[in-house]
């Protein structure tokens, strides 16, 4: 009997171990919407001169930061963050465990980049360019600032110009840090 996928209280899937890159972007937006993102990006304590109401609201938002993250991951990953109630710590634990930083991940990202195809029936050139830009960002965020071009392993004498350009060995070379659509 197949177990149904865990439902998410949000409009995006829960963190399942394979979707960290998209999950963190979606979760960032939810945390921003709930006024909690500042707890992730900065360590700013509640001011001492704050009123009781302001202290209560600060504590409530800080707790909401953690509970939002908690609700956004699959149950099997909850033990990773159960020992804390701090949203920033939970965020960093998930980042450490799921953010792709290996050479194998780089290979997957590069393969995904080369598999990107433009379909004029389903998208505009602007959306396609945005998908390319997102893939480039994923490579940079994975810690790979510069991609060294692959060397051809087949003779290029009989290859088409388009193939050579796609492979980055023709007149135009492809670099992960720059591209031009024209």
Secondary structure, 3 states (H helix, E strand, C coil): CCCCCCCCCCCCCCECCCCHHHHHHHHHHHHHHCCCHHHHHCCCCCCCCCCHHHHHHHHHHHHHHHHHHHHCECHHHHHHHCCCCCHHHHHHHHHHHHCCCCHHHHHHHHHHHHHCCCCCCCCCHHHHHHHHHHHHHHHHHCCCCCCCCCCCCCCCCCCCHHHHHHHCCCCCCCECCECCCC
